[in-house]
Amino acid sequence: MMTSLFSSFDPSTSISQLNWIMLMTPMIIIPMKFWTKKSRLSFMMKNMEKNMSLEMWNNTKHKEMILISISMLMLILTNNMISLLPYTFTPTSHPSISISLALPMWMALTIYSWTKYTKKMFIHLLPSGTPSPIMPMMIIIETTGNIIRPISLSIRLTANMIAGHLLMTLLGNMNQLEKMILIMPIQIMLMMFETAVSIIQAYVFSTLISLYSSEIP
């Protein structure tokens, strides 16, 4: 039976919907306050949280957004790393998941900033020193850029996660014995590259959210 090239992203299984299991896995892994003694993993996550707080503090001075950005980073990073395991599903490879992460954050920042700081947000639409003839064009460009922010966030995450997994799927179908000597090193290099992409995309997503919040006075 012939299957589609994108069938590897199908979350349906004969037992249950694997995408719900993948989305609930970070909620099971991350909480560690129920243990009597902290483990090495908890120390590692605490150091990561501390370093990310310092990194996010350079982007925004809103403490609430720093906490939200770190939480978003841990959620996306955990899902991306678990999706590298065999027979697992990648939730962030679907636009429905990535847009559900980006759109509420963008709407919350937009509604809050325009209702609380309306005049200052209008000032942001026109950079200082703009010549008078191109002022209407700059306002249209800035407005369009603000509107497409959730789309660019979600498409960036989805496209990067799909691309690497599709390459691994295509190389995995070449299971002839004479091709294994050539394919195995490429698969190992691609796996290392996909691991780096999973970490970088989670970092980029959370960093851009914190940068968007820095525009709020």
C-alpha positions as CSV (number, residue, x, y, z in Angstrom):
1,M,0.0,0.0,0.0
2,M,1.4,3.4,-1.1
3,T,1.5,6.1,1.6
4,S,2.0,9.8,1.3
5,L,5.4,11.5,1.9
6,F,3.7,13.4,4.8
7,S,2.3,10.2,6.4
8,S,5.1,10.3,8.9
9,F,3.4,13.4,10.4
10,D,0.1,11.6,10.9
11,P,-0.6,11.5,14.6
12,S,-3.2,8.7,14.4
13,T,-2.2,5.2,15.7
14,S,-4.1,2.0,16.3
15,I,-4.1,2.6,20.1
16,S,-4.7,6.3,20.7
17,Q,-4.0,9.7,19.4
18,L,-0.3,10.1,19.9
19,N,-0.4,13.9,19.5
20,W,-2.3,14.3,22.8
21,I,0.3,12.1,24.5
22,M,3.1,14.2,23.1
23,L,1.5,17.4,24.2
24,M,1.0,16.1,27.8
25,T,4.5,14.7,28.2
26,P,6.1,18.0,29.1
27,M,3.6,18.5,31.9
28,I,4.6,15.2,33.3
29,I,8.4,15.7,32.9
30,I,8.8,19.4,34.0
31,P,7.2,19.4,37.5
32,M,9.8,18.1,40.0
33,K,8.8,19.7,43.3
34,F,7.2,16.4,44.5
35,W,10.6,14.8,45.0
36,T,12.3,14.9,48.4
37,K,15.8,15.5,47.0
38,K,16.6,17.5,43.9
39,S,18.1,15.4,41.0
40,R,20.8,16.4,38.5
41,L,18.1,17.0,36.0
42,S,16.4,19.5,38.3
43,F,19.7,21.3,38.9
44,M,20.3,21.4,35.1
45,M,16.8,22.9,34.5
46,K,17.3,25.4,37.3
47,N,20.6,26.6,35.7
48,M,19.0,26.7,32.3
49,E,16.1,28.8,33.7
50,K,18.6,31.2,35.4
51,N,20.6,31.7,32.2
52,M,17.5,32.2,30.1
53,S,16.2,34.7,32.6
54,L,19.4,36.8,32.2
55,E,19.1,36.4,28.4
56,M,15.4,37.5,28.3
57,W,16.1,40.4,30.7
58,N,18.2,41.9,27.9
59,N,15.2,41.8,25.6
60,T,12.4,43.0,27.8
61,K,12.0,44.5,31.3
62,H,8.6,43.0,31.9
63,K,9.0,40.2,34.5
64,E,5.8,38.6,33.5
65,M,6.9,38.2,29.9
66,I,10.2,36.8,31.0
67,L,8.4,34.0,32.9
68,I,6.0,33.4,29.9
69,S,8.9,33.3,27.5
70,I,10.9,30.8,29.5
71,S,7.7,28.6,30.0
72,M,7.2,28.7,26.2
73,L,10.8,27.8,25.6
74,M,10.6,24.7,27.9
75,L,7.3,23.6,26.3
76,I,8.5,23.8,22.7
77,L,12.0,22.5,23.5
78,T,10.6,19.4,25.3
79,N,8.2,18.6,22.5
80,N,10.9,19.1,19.8
81,M,13.5,16.9,21.6
82,I,11.0,14.1,22.4
83,S,9.9,14.1,18.7
84,L,13.4,13.1,17.7
85,L,12.8,9.6,19.3
86,P,11.5,6.8,17.1
87,Y,7.8,6.2,16.7
88,T,6.9,9.6,18.1
89,F,4.8,12.5,16.8
90,T,6.0,16.0,16.3
91,P,3.3,18.4,17.5
92,T,5.1,21.6,16.4
93,S,5.3,20.4,12.8
94,H,1.5,21.1,12.5
95,P,0.4,24.7,12.0
96,S,-2.6,24.2,14.2
97,I,-0.3,23.7,17.2
98,S,2.3,26.4,16.4
99,I,-0.4,29.0,15.6
100,S,-2.2,28.2,18.8
101,L,1.1,29.1,20.6
102,A,1.8,32.3,18.7
103,L,-1.6,33.8,18.2
104,P,-2.8,34.1,21.9
105,M,0.6,35.6,22.8
106,W,0.4,38.2,20.0
107,M,-3.3,39.0,20.7
108,A,-2.6,39.5,24.5
109,L,0.4,41.8,23.8
110,T,-1.5,43.7,21.1
111,I,-4.7,44.2,23.1
112,Y,-2.9,45.2,26.3
113,S,-0.5,47.7,24.6
114,W,-3.2,49.4,22.4
115,T,-5.7,49.7,25.2
116,K,-3.2,51.0,27.8
117,Y,-0.8,53.0,25.7
118,T,-2.7,54.0,22.6
119,K,-0.8,57.2,21.8
120,K,2.6,55.6,22.3
121,M,1.7,52.7,20.1
122,F,0.7,55.1,17.3
123,I,4.1,56.7,17.7
124,H,5.8,53.3,17.2
125,L,4.1,53.0,13.8
126,L,6.2,55.9,12.5
127,P,10.0,55.8,13.2
128,S,11.6,59.0,14.2
129,G,13.4,60.9,11.4
130,T,11.1,59.6,8.6
131,P,10.8,62.0,5.6
132,S,7.3,63.4,5.1
133,P,6.7,61.9,1.6
134,I,7.1,58.3,2.7
135,M,5.3,58.6,6.1
136,P,2.0,56.9,4.9
137,M,4.0,54.1,3.3
138,M,6.0,53.5,6.6
139,I,2.7,53.4,8.6
140,I,1.3,50.7,6.2
141,I,4.6,48.7,6.4
142,E,4.7,48.8,10.2
143,T,1.1,47.9,10.5
144,T,1.4,45.0,8.1
145,G,4.5,43.8,10.0
146,N,2.7,43.8,13.3
147,I,-0.3,41.9,11.8
148,I,1.8,39.1,10.3
149,R,3.9,38.5,13.4
150,P,1.9,35.4,14.6
151,I,1.9,34.0,11.1
152,S,5.7,34.4,10.8
153,L,6.3,32.8,14.2
154,S,4.1,29.8,13.5
155,I,5.3,29.2,9.9
156,R,9.0,29.5,11.0
157,L,8.6,26.8,13.7
158,T,6.5,24.5,11.5
159,A,8.6,24.7,8.4
160,N,11.9,24.1,10.2
161,M,10.5,21.1,12.0
162,I,8.9,19.6,8.9
163,A,12.0,20.0,6.7
164,G,14.4,18.0,8.9
165,H,11.9,15.2,9.5
166,L,11.1,14.9,5.9
167,L,14.8,14.5,5.0
168,M,15.2,11.8,7.7
169,T,12.1,10.0,6.3
170,L,13.4,10.1,2.8
171,L,16.8,8.7,3.8
172,G,15.2,6.2,6.1
173,N,13.4,4.6,3.1
174,M,16.8,3.8,1.5
175,N,17.3,0.6,3.5
176,Q,19.2,-1.4,0.9
177,L,22.3,-3.0,2.3
178,E,24.6,-1.6,-0.3
179,K,23.4,1.9,0.5
180,M,23.6,1.7,4.3
181,I,27.4,2.5,4.4
182,L,26.6,5.8,2.6
183,I,23.3,6.6,4.3
184,M,24.3,5.9,8.0
185,P,26.8,8.8,8.3
186,I,24.4,11.1,6.6
187,Q,21.6,10.1,9.0
188,I,23.9,10.6,12.0
189,M,24.9,14.1,10.8
190,L,21.2,14.9,10.0
191,M,20.2,13.8,13.4
192,M,22.7,16.1,15.0
193,F,21.6,18.9,12.8
194,E,17.9,18.3,13.7
195,T,18.7,18.3,17.4
196,A,20.4,21.7,17.0
197,V,17.4,23.0,15.0
198,S,15.0,21.8,17.7
199,I,16.9,23.8,20.3
200,I,17.4,26.9,18.2
201,Q,13.8,27.1,17.1
202,A,12.5,26.9,20.7
203,Y,15.0,29.7,21.6
204,V,14.1,31.8,18.6
205,F,10.3,31.5,19.3
206,S,10.7,32.6,23.0
207,T,13.2,35.3,22.2
208,L,11.0,36.9,19.5
209,I,8.0,36.9,22.0
210,S,10.1,38.7,24.5
211,L,11.3,41.2,21.8
212,Y,7.7,41.9,20.8
213,S,6.9,42.7,24.5
214,S,9.8,45.2,24.7
215,E,7.7,47.6,22.5
216,I,5.2,47.9,25.3
217,P,6.2,51.1,27.4
